[in-house]
Amino acid sequence: MKRVFKVIIEKHSDGYVAYPVGLKGVVVGQGDTYEAALADVKSAIRFHLETFGDEGGAIEDAVLDVFLGEAEVA
């Protein structure tokens, strides 16, 4: 059964970092390119689901949408 996860991919000066939204626990991928980070986080998600499964509380309620905002803090 295929699942679709929304993934945040951040571009940093030294590469990319990716993480899924709605998956409990620490699941992170990284790479020198957008594509490499996405491939790495897919592998991390697969491992996480194989290790913990749905019964382990790995899946939160389905994320319907993701928004990017900014918050200025003094």
N, C-alpha and C positions, 0 to 999 in steps of 0.2 A: 504494500500500500504506500503510495507516494503522499508526502505531506509538503505543504508549501509554508515556509517561514519567511517573515519579513526580516531583512538583515540590514543593519546599519554598517556602512563602510566609511571609515574615516581616513582622510589623506593626511599624513604627517610628513615632515621633512625627510624622514628616513624610511618611508614606506607606507603601507596601508594596514589598518587594523579593522577587523570585521567581527560583529557579534550579532546573534539572533535576538529578536524581541519576542518575549513571551515564553522563553524557555528558562526554567528555574535552574540555578547553579551558574557556575562560571564556564562559559563556552566562548572561546575566542579563536579567531584565525588571524594570520598575518601573512604579508608577502611584499615583495618589491613592487608589484603591480596590483591594480584593482582585481584583475582576473585571478592572480595567484592568491590573494587574500580571500576571495570568494570561494575558490576551490578548497582552500585550507579550512574555512569555517564550515563548509559542507561536510568535510571529513570529520570535523570536531562534533558537528550535530549528529552525524551517523553514529559515532562512537558513544556519545552521550545517551542517545536513545537505546542503543544496544546494551549499554551498561545499566541504565536506570529504568528504562521503559516507562510506560504510562503509569503503572502501578506505583512506581517510586516517586510520584509527584513531580515528574520532570516537565509535564505540560501544564501551563496555566491556561486560563480561558483564551480562546482565539483572539488574536489582535486584529481588529478590523482595519485600522489605519495607523500610520505613523506620521507625526508632524515634527518639523524642525523649527525651533524658535530660539530666540536669544533672550537672556535675562541679564540686565546690567545690575551689578551689585557693588555698592560702595564699600 
